[in-house]
Amino acid sequence: MLDRDTTKPTKKLLADIMSAAVNQSHMPGLVLVPFATLLVRLSEEASQTTNQNMKIQSRMIVLTSIILGITIVQLLVAIISAIS
């Protein structure tokens, strides 16, 4: 129950927290170890999600820039052909 393995599934960590909360009569701080492990796990997952979102955002910026460039070129072609 005092396992600090952050690779355990979140549901298993929650089960450890509940078990420690029920059995804390002999060690009042027993619930803190699995709770801290859960916080580390959730922090790592949030970091991974943030990295994925940053990749998606940068790809969208590149795509938007390409589309904007194509639009400007098309506008210039239309203006030049209207003048001629």
Secondary structure, DSSP 8 states (H G I E B T S, - for coil): -----TTS-HHHHHHHHHHHHHTTTS-TTTTHHHHHHHHHHHHHHHHHHHHHHHHHHHHHHHHHHHHHHHHHHHHHHHHHHHH-
